[in-house]
């Protein structure tokens, strides 16, 4: 998770295979969860699928 203004972090996570999770609003074209870390503290959330090995 990162702030929507942290473009370097967003780019890094995308390069590492993470996807931005849907949010409840958009900031600068990126989906965010509004007030995730408190009032006015929107955050970009990421997810990735883990591969199980046996």
Backbone as numpy.savetxt, mean C-alpha at the origin, in Angstrom:
# Nx Ny Nz CAx CAy CAz Cx Cy Cz
3.04 -1.45 4.58 2.19 -0.30 4.58 3.10 0.92 4.58
2.64 1.96 3.88 3.42 3.20 3.81 2.49 4.37 3.58
3.00 5.55 3.72 2.19 6.74 3.46 2.08 6.95 1.94
0.99 7.54 1.49 0.81 7.71 0.04 1.85 8.64 -0.59
2.49 9.49 0.20 3.51 10.38 -0.33 4.88 9.74 -0.48
5.05 8.53 0.03 6.34 7.85 -0.02 6.46 7.05 -1.32
6.70 7.77 -2.40 6.73 7.16 -3.74 7.84 6.11 -3.86
8.97 6.34 -3.19 10.06 5.37 -3.24 9.67 4.04 -2.63
8.98 4.08 -1.51 8.52 2.85 -0.85 7.48 2.12 -1.70
6.57 2.88 -2.28 5.54 2.26 -3.13 6.19 1.57 -4.32
7.13 2.25 -4.97 7.84 1.66 -6.11 8.63 0.42 -5.70
9.31 0.49 -4.56 10.09 -0.65 -4.07 9.18 -1.87 -3.86
8.06 -1.67 -3.15 7.16 -2.79 -2.88 6.60 -3.38 -4.17
6.28 -2.54 -5.12 5.77 -3.06 -6.41 6.85 -3.86 -7.13
8.09 -3.37 -7.11 9.20 -4.12 -7.75 9.41 -5.47 -7.08
9.13 -5.55 -5.79 9.31 -6.79 -5.05 8.12 -7.75 -5.21
7.13 -7.35 -6.01 6.01 -8.23 -6.30 4.77 -8.00 -5.47
4.79 -6.97 -4.62 3.61 -6.66 -3.83 2.59 -5.91 -4.67
1.33 -6.09 -4.34 0.25 -5.38 -5.00 -0.39 -4.43 -4.00
-0.82 -3.27 -4.48 -1.54 -2.33 -3.63 -2.95 -2.87 -3.41
-3.35 -2.95 -2.15 -4.70 -3.42 -1.84 -5.71 -2.31 -2.14
-6.93 -2.70 -2.47 -7.96 -1.68 -2.66 -8.14 -0.86 -1.39
-8.50 0.38 -1.57 -8.71 1.26 -0.43 -10.09 1.87 -0.46
-10.31 2.80 0.44 -11.60 3.47 0.46 -11.52 4.87 -0.13
-10.32 5.26 -0.59 -10.14 6.50 -1.34 -8.83 6.44 -2.09
-8.54 7.48 -2.87 -7.34 7.52 -3.67 -6.58 8.81 -3.41
-5.27 8.71 -3.34 -4.40 9.87 -3.18 -3.32 9.78 -4.25
-3.23 10.80 -5.08 -2.23 10.82 -6.17 -2.29 9.56 -7.03
-3.49 9.04 -7.26 -3.66 7.87 -8.11 -3.38 6.54 -7.44
-3.18 6.55 -6.12 -2.88 5.32 -5.38 -4.00 5.07 -4.38
-4.47 3.83 -4.30 -5.51 3.47 -3.35 -4.97 3.51 -1.93
-5.73 4.11 -1.02 -5.32 4.20 0.38 -6.49 3.85 1.29
-6.15 3.50 2.52 -7.14 3.37 3.60 -7.07 4.68 4.38
-8.16 5.42 4.32 -8.21 6.72 4.99 -8.12 6.54 6.50
-7.36 7.40 7.14 -7.25 7.45 8.60 -6.78 6.13 9.22
-6.03 5.32 8.49 -5.59 4.00 8.97 -4.77 4.11 10.25
-3.90 5.10 10.31 -3.05 5.30 11.50 -3.51 6.48 12.34
-4.78 6.82 12.25 -5.33 7.94 12.99 -5.86 8.99 12.04
-6.52 9.99 12.57 -7.11 11.04 11.73 -6.06 11.70 10.82
-6.34 11.69 9.52 -5.44 12.30 8.55 -4.22 11.48 8.21
-4.12 10.27 8.74 -2.95 9.40 8.52 -3.33 8.24 7.60
-3.52 8.57 6.31 -3.86 7.56 5.31 -2.65 6.67 5.05
-2.92 5.41 4.68 -1.82 4.49 4.39 -2.13 3.64 3.16
-1.07 3.35 2.40 -1.14 2.41 1.29 -0.84 1.04 1.88
-1.73 0.08 1.60 -1.51 -1.28 2.11 -1.15 -2.19 0.93
-0.26 -3.14 1.20 0.23 -4.05 0.17 -0.09 -5.49 0.55
-0.09 -6.32 -0.47 -0.25 -7.76 -0.23 0.59 -8.49 -1.27
0.91 -9.73 -0.91 1.59 -10.61 -1.84 1.16 -12.03 -1.49
1.20 -12.90 -2.45 0.88 -14.30 -2.22 2.17 -15.05 -1.88
2.12 -15.83 -0.83 3.26 -16.63 -0.46 3.11 -18.02 -1.08
4.18 -18.56 -1.56 4.16 -19.88 -2.16 4.56 -20.90 -1.11
3.77 -21.92 -0.98 4.10 -23.00 -0.04 5.02 -23.99 -0.73
6.05 -24.43 -0.02 6.94 -25.44 -0.56 6.89 -26.66 0.36
6.92 -27.81 -0.23 6.91 -29.05 0.56 8.02 -29.96 0.14
